[in-house]
Amino acid sequence: MRKLIFSFFLLMAWSISAQTPGERLTEALNNYDYKLALSIVQSDTVNTDPEWKFQHANILKSLSRYNEAIDVLLAQKEADPSLRVLVELMNCCSMAGDQIRSLSFCQEALLLNPDNNFLKIREANLFFDMSEYALAYICYDSLYRQDSTLLFLNQMGFCKESLKEFSTAMSLYKKVLTIDSLNQTATRRLVNLQIKTEQYEDAYVLSEKFLSRGDSGNVDILKLNGISKFFTKRYKEAIALFNDLYEKGDGSYPVVRYLGLSYYKDRNYELAPEMLSLALAVDSMNLDTRFAMGVSCSKGNYKKEAIGHLEFVRDKLLPDESFLSLTYTELGEAFLRLGKHDQAIENRLLALEHSPGNVQKAIDHYELAYLFYRINEKEKALGHYRKSLDRLDSAELKKELTDQNDMSIPSFRASLKRSIEGLEQDLYKKNSADSLSELQTN
C-alpha cells in the first residue's frame, strides 16, 4: 500500500514537472490565478516570444499594476509597433489615469488603422474625459455623420453644454427627442438646461410628458420635475413630490433644499426650517437658502434664530445688490416681532436706502410710517406717509412697472391719503389740546 501511494505522488510530481511553462501559464490563467501566472512568466527569462511578453503585460494589467504593464509594452513596442500593442498601451495609460499618453497611443494606432471605429470612439471619449469639449465635439460629429447613433448626438449636446453654448446644446437634445421622444439622457439634460436658462414652463411640460409616458419612477427626472414645479409656483405639487421622495429615503441636497424652499414659498413656516437646515448643512453659503431660513424662523417658531441667519446674508451681500434691501426689510420685521423697535426702524431705514425703485421706496416709507405710528411718534409717521405719496406721484414712477410688488397703485395712493388725513387730524387735535393746556397753565 505504501509503495502504491509513493508511486502515485511520484507520478503526480513527474506530471507537473513535465508541463511546459506555456501549459502551466494557461492553467493558471484559466483558474484566474494571476499571481501564479506572473511568477511563471517572470521565471522564464529566456523566452523571447512576443506573445509571451504580451501575456506578461496583460497579467500585470489584471493585477492593476498598470505602470509596470506599460513598461513591458513599451519594450515590446520597440520590436513590434503593432496595432494590438498600441491599443493595450492606450488602455493601460487610461487605467493608470494618464489620459494624455492614452490619447497619444490612440492617435498613433489610428495612423495604422484610420477607419477603425473603436479607436475613433476612444479618441472622442478621451477628449471628452480631458474636458477638451471642442475637440470631442468634432470627433462625435464625424462619428455621427457615419453612424447616426443617438449616443453621439447626446454627447455632442453635452459638449456644447459644457462650452456654455446652451442654445446649440438644446437644439441637439431636441433633435434626439424627435427621433426618440422618451430618450432619458436627452430629456434629463434638456430639462436641466431649460431650468438653468429660466425656461421653467418648458421644463415642467417636458418632464411631465416623460413621467406620464415613460419611466414614472425615474428619480433624476422626478427631481427636475419638482424643481420646475417650484419655479412655476406650483408649490403644493412640489411639496408633495419632494416629500414623497424624502419619505422614501432620498435625503439628497436637491430634495431637502427645494422641499424647504417650497414650504417657505407656500408660507408653511413651521415645516420649512427643518428641511432648510438640512440643506444648509450641505451648502452653508447658499444665500437664497439662508434667507428663506431666516424668514421662516422669523415668521415661525424660531424668532431669535432668524436674526443670525438674516445678518449672515446681509454681511455677504455687496452694497449695491437689490437683494440687500429685502434683507434689511426682513431684518426689520424680525426685530419687530421680537419687540425691538429701535433695531426694526434702523433696518427699515437701511432697506429704504438700498431700495431699487420708486414703488419699493414708496412701500418702505409707508411701512416706516406704520412703525413710527406704533411707537407713537406720529409726526415722523406723517413725514414718511407724505414721502411715500410723493414717490407715487413722481415722474420717474411712470417709467416703472406698477405691478412689480403685486400692489395696485391707485388703491395704495387712496390708502396713503386716508392715513395722512387721519394723522393730520390727530396731530391737529393734539396740538390744539397742548395749546389749550398751555393757555390754561399761564
C-alpha positions in Angstrom: 0.0 0.0 0.0 2.8 2.4 0.9 4.5 1.7 -2.4 1.3 2.4 -4.2 0.9 5.8 -2.5 4.5 6.7 -3.1 4.2 5.8 -6.8 1.1 8.0 -7.1 2.8 11.1 -5.7 5.9 10.4 -7.8 3.7 10.2 -10.9 2.0 13.5 -10.0 5.3 15.2 -9.5 6.6 13.9 -12.8 3.4 15.1 -14.5 3.7 18.6 -13.1 7.4 18.8 -13.9 6.6 17.6 -17.4 4.3 20.5 -18.1 5.8 23.3 -20.2 5.8 26.9 -18.9 3.1 27.7 -21.5 0.8 24.9 -20.3 1.3 26.0 -16.7 0.6 29.6 -17.6 -2.6 28.6 -19.4 -3.8 26.5 -16.4 -3.1 29.5 -14.0 -5.0 31.9 -16.3 -7.9 29.5 -16.6 -8.0 29.5 -12.8 -7.7 33.3 -12.6 -4.6 32.8 -10.5 -2.8 35.9 -11.8 -0.1 35.9 -9.1 0.9 32.4 -10.1 0.7 33.3 -13.7 3.0 36.3 -13.1 5.6 34.2 -11.3 5.6 31.7 -14.2 6.1 34.5 -16.8 8.8 36.2 -14.8 10.7 32.9 -14.1 11.1 32.2 -17.8 13.7 34.8 -18.6 14.8 33.2 -21.8 11.5 33.3 -23.7 11.6 36.0 -26.3 8.3 35.1 -27.9 6.3 38.4 -28.4 3.1 36.6 -27.3 4.8 35.7 -24.0 5.7 39.4 -23.4 2.2 40.4 -24.3 0.8 37.9 -21.8 3.2 39.4 -19.2 1.7 42.8 -19.8 -1.9 41.5 -19.6 -1.2 39.8 -16.4 0.2 42.9 -14.8 -2.8 44.8 -16.1 -5.1 42.2 -14.5 -3.3 42.8 -11.2 -3.8 46.6 -11.6 -0.1 47.1 -11.9 -0.6 49.4 -14.9 2.7 51.3 -14.9 4.7 48.0 -14.9 2.5 46.8 -17.7 3.2 50.0 -19.6 7.0 49.4 -19.2 6.6 45.9 -20.6 4.5 47.1 -23.5 6.9 50.0 -24.4 9.8 47.5 -24.6 7.7 45.3 -26.8 6.6 48.3 -29.0 10.3 48.8 -29.9 10.4 45.4 -31.5 6.7 45.2 -32.5 4.9 48.5 -33.0 1.7 46.7 -33.9 -1.9 47.9 -33.5 -2.5 45.4 -30.7 0.4 46.7 -28.7 -0.6 50.3 -29.2 -4.2 49.6 -28.1 -3.0 47.9 -24.9 -0.7 50.9 -24.2 -3.7 53.1 -24.7 -5.8 51.0 -22.3 -3.2 50.8 -19.6 -2.4 54.5 -19.7 -6.1 55.3 -19.4 -6.4 52.9 -16.4 -3.3 54.5 -14.9 -5.1 57.9 -15.1 -2.7 59.2 -17.8 -5.2 60.4 -20.4 -2.7 62.4 -22.4 -0.5 59.4 -23.1 -3.5 57.3 -23.7 -4.7 59.7 -26.3 -1.2 59.8 -27.9 -1.2 56.0 -28.3 -4.8 56.1 -29.6 -3.9 58.6 -32.3 -0.8 56.5 -33.1 -3.0 53.5 -33.6 -5.4 55.5 -35.8 -2.5 56.2 -38.1 -2.1 52.4 -38.6 -5.9 51.9 -39.0 -7.7 55.2 -39.7 -11.1 53.6 -40.4 -11.2 51.8 -37.0 -14.5 53.0 -35.4 -13.5 51.6 -32.0 -10.4 53.8 -32.0 -12.4 56.8 -33.2 -14.8 56.5 -30.4 -12.0 56.1 -27.9 -10.4 59.3 -29.2 -13.6 61.2 -28.8 -14.2 59.8 -25.3 -10.6 60.7 -24.3 -11.0 64.3 -25.5 -14.3 64.3 -23.6 -12.8 62.9 -20.4 -10.0 65.5 -20.6 -12.6 68.3 -20.9 -11.5 69.1 -24.4 -15.1 69.6 -25.4 -14.5 71.5 -28.7 -12.2 68.7 -30.0 -14.6 66.0 -28.6 -17.5 67.6 -30.4 -15.6 67.5 -33.7 -14.9 63.8 -33.2 -18.5 62.9 -32.2 -19.9 65.0 -35.1 -17.7 63.0 -37.5 -18.8 59.7 -36.0 -22.5 60.8 -36.2 -22.2 61.6 -39.9 -21.0 58.0 -40.4 -23.4 56.3 -37.9 -26.4 58.3 -36.7 -26.3 56.7 -33.2 -28.2 58.8 -30.7 -25.3 58.4 -28.2 -23.1 60.5 -30.4 -25.8 63.2 -30.7 -26.3 63.3 -26.9 -22.5 63.6 -26.4 -22.4 66.4 -28.9 -25.1 68.2 -26.9 -23.2 67.7 -23.7 -20.0 69.1 -25.3 -21.9 72.2 -26.4 -23.5 72.5 -23.0 -20.1 72.3 -21.3 -18.9 75.0 -23.7 -21.8 77.2 -22.5 -23.4 77.1 -25.9 -26.8 76.3 -24.4 -28.9 77.1 -27.4 -27.0 74.7 -29.6 -27.0 72.1 -26.9 -30.8 72.3 -26.5 -31.3 72.0 -30.3 -29.2 68.8 -30.3 -31.2 67.3 -27.4 -34.4 68.3 -29.1 -33.2 66.5 -32.3 -32.6 63.4 -30.2 -36.2 63.6 -28.8 -37.7 64.0 -32.3 -36.2 60.5 -33.0 -36.8 59.0 -29.6 -39.3 61.1 -27.6 -38.6 59.2 -24.4 -34.8 59.3 -24.5 -33.8 59.6 -20.9 -30.5 61.2 -21.4 -31.7 63.9 -23.8 -34.8 64.6 -21.6 -32.8 65.0 -18.4 -30.2 67.2 -20.0 -32.7 69.4 -21.8 -34.9 69.9 -18.8 -31.9 70.7 -16.7 -30.8 73.3 -19.3 -34.3 74.8 -19.5 -34.2 75.3 -15.8 -30.8 76.8 -16.0 -31.9 79.2 -18.7 -35.1 80.0 -16.8 -37.4 78.3 -19.3 -39.4 76.9 -16.4 -42.7 76.2 -18.0 -41.0 74.3 -20.9 -39.0 72.3 -18.3 -42.3 71.5 -16.5 -44.1 70.4 -19.7 -41.2 68.2 -20.9 -40.6 66.5 -17.6 -44.4 65.9 -17.1 -44.5 64.3 -20.6 -41.6 62.0 -19.8 -43.0 60.9 -16.5 -46.5 60.3 -17.8 -45.4 58.3 -20.9 -42.1 56.9 -19.9 -40.5 55.9 -16.7 -42.7 57.4 -14.0 -40.2 56.4 -11.3 -37.1 57.9 -12.8 -35.7 59.8 -9.8 -33.5 62.2 -11.8 -36.5 63.4 -13.9 -38.7 63.5 -10.8 -36.3 65.8 -9.1 -36.1 68.1 -12.1 -39.9 68.0 -12.4 -40.1 69.1 -8.8 -37.7 71.9 -9.4 -39.7 73.1 -12.4 -42.9 73.0 -10.3 -41.2 75.2 -7.7 -40.1 77.8 -10.3 -43.5 77.8 -11.9 -45.1 78.5 -8.4 -46.8 75.1 -8.2 -45.6 74.9 -4.6 -48.1 72.4 -3.2 -47.3 70.0 -6.1 -43.6 70.4 -5.5 -44.1 69.8 -1.8 -46.0 66.6 -2.5 -43.3 65.3 -4.9 -40.3 66.1 -2.8 -41.9 65.0 0.4 -42.7 61.6 -1.2 -39.0 61.3 -2.3 -37.8 62.2 1.2 -40.1 59.7 2.9 -38.7 57.0 0.6 -35.2 57.7 2.0 -33.9 60.3 -0.5 -32.4 63.0 1.6 -30.2 64.4 -1.2 -29.4 68.1 -1.4 -31.9 69.0 -4.2 -34.7 67.2 -2.3 -34.3 68.8 1.1 -33.4 72.2 -0.4 -36.4 72.5 -2.7 -38.8 70.9 -0.2 -37.7 73.5 2.3 -38.0 76.4 -0.2 -41.4 75.1 -1.4 -42.6 75.1 2.3 -41.2 78.7 2.6 -42.9 79.9 -0.6 -46.2 78.2 0.5 -45.9 80.1 3.8 -45.6 76.9 5.8 -43.0 78.5 8.1 -43.3 75.7 10.8 -42.1 72.9 8.4 -39.6 74.9 6.3 -36.8 75.3 8.8 -36.2 71.5 9.3 -35.6 70.9 5.6 -33.7 74.2 5.1 -31.3 73.3 7.9 -30.5 70.0 6.2 -29.8 71.9 3.0 -27.6 74.4 4.9 -25.6 71.5 6.4 -24.6 70.7 2.8 -24.1 74.2 1.5 -24.0 76.8 4.3 -23.0 79.6 1.9 -26.2 79.5 -0.3 -27.7 82.9 0.4 -31.2 82.0 -1.0 -31.5 79.1 1.3 -30.1 81.1 4.2 -32.6 83.9 3.6 -35.5 81.6 3.4 -34.4 80.0 6.6 -34.2 83.4 8.3 -37.7 84.5 7.2 -39.2 81.1 8.1 -37.7 81.3 11.6 -38.9 84.9 12.0 -42.5 84.1 10.9 -42.5 80.7 12.5 -41.4 79.3 15.9 -37.7 80.3 15.9 -37.8 84.1 16.0 -34.5 84.5 17.9 -32.6 82.3 15.4 -33.9 84.4 12.5 -31.6 87.4 13.3 -28.4 85.3 12.9 -29.4 83.9 9.5 -30.5 87.2 8.1 -27.4 89.0 9.4 -25.3 86.3 7.7 -27.0 87.1 4.4 -26.6 90.9 4.9 -22.9 90.6 5.6 -22.3 88.5 2.4 -24.1 90.8 0.0 -22.5 93.7 -1.9 -23.7 97.2 -1.0 -25.2 97.7 -4.5 -27.2 94.5 -4.6 -31.0 95.0 -4.7 -31.4 91.8 -2.6 -29.8 93.8 0.2 -32.9 96.0 0.6 -35.1 92.9 1.0 -32.7 91.5 3.6 -32.8 94.7 5.6 -36.6 94.7 5.4 -36.9 91.2 6.7 -34.3 92.0 9.5 -36.5 94.9 10.5 -39.6 92.6 10.6 -37.6 90.0 12.6 -36.6 92.7 15.2 -40.2 94.0 15.3 -41.5 90.5 16.1 -39.1 90.4 19.0 -40.4 93.8 20.2 -37.1 95.6 19.4 -38.5 98.7 17.7 -35.2 100.7 17.5 -33.4 97.9 15.6 -36.5 97.4 13.5 -36.6 101.1 12.5 -32.8 101.1 11.9 -33.0 98.2 9.5 -36.1 99.6 7.7 -34.2 102.9 7.1 -31.3 100.9 5.6 -33.8 99.0 3.5 -35.1 102.3 2.2 -31.6 103.5 1.4 -31.0 100.4 -0.8 -34.5 100.2 -2.4 -34.2 99.6 -6.1 -37.1 101.8 -7.4 -39.8 104.3 -6.6 -42.6 101.8 -6.0 -40.4 100.0 -3.4 -39.3 103.2 -1.8 -43.0 104.3 -1.5 -43.7 101.0 0.2 -40.7 101.4 2.5 -41.8 104.9 3.5 -45.3 103.6 4.2 -44.0 100.7 6.4 -41.7 103.1 8.3 -44.6 105.4 8.9 -46.5 102.5 10.4 -43.5 101.6 12.6 -43.3 105.2 13.9 -47.0 105.2 14.4 -46.8 102.1 16.6 -44.4 103.7 18.9 -46.5 106.9 19.0 -44.1 109.1 17.0 -46.9 110.4 14.9 -45.0 113.4 13.4 -42.3 111.1 12.0 -45.0 108.7 10.8 -46.8 111.6 9.0 -43.5 112.6 7.4 -43.0 109.1 5.9 -46.6 108.8 4.7 -46.1 112.1 2.8 -42.8 110.9 1.3 -44.5 107.7 0.3 -47.2 109.7 -1.5 -44.5 111.9 -3.1 -42.8 108.8 -4.5 -46.0 107.6 -6.0 -46.6 110.9 -7.7 -43.1 111.2 -9.0 -42.4 111.4 -12.8 -39.9 108.5 -12.5 -42.6 106.2 -11.3 -44.3 106.3 -14.7 -41.3 104.5 -16.2 -41.6 101.6 -13.8 -43.8 98.6 -13.7 -46.7 99.3 -11.4 -47.4 95.7 -10.5 -43.9 94.6 -9.5 -44.9 94.4 -5.9 -48.4 93.0 -6.6 -50.0 96.2 -5.3 -52.5 98.4 -7.1 -51.1 102.0 -7.3 -54.5 103.7 -7.2 -55.7 101.9 -4.1 -52.3 102.3 -2.4 -52.5 106.1 -3.1 -56.0 106.2 -1.7 -54.9 104.4 1.5 -52.0 106.8 1.9 -54.2 109.8 1.6 -56.6 108.4 4.3 -53.6 107.7 6.6 -52.2 111.2 6.0 -55.6 112.9 6.7 -56.2 110.8 9.8 -52.7 111.6 11.2 -53.1 115.3 10.4 -56.4 115.4 12.3 -54.8 113.5 15.2 -51.9 115.9 15.3 -54.2 118.9 14.9 -56.2 117.8 17.9 -53.1 117.0 19.9 -51.6 120.4 19.1 -54.9 122.2 19.9 -55.1 120.4 23.2 -51.5 121.2 24.0 -52.1 124.9 23.2 -55.2 125.0 25.3 -53.4 123.3 28.2 -50.6 125.8 27.9 -53.0 128.8 27.9 -54.8 127.4 31.0 -51.4 126.9 32.8 -50.4 130.5 32.0 
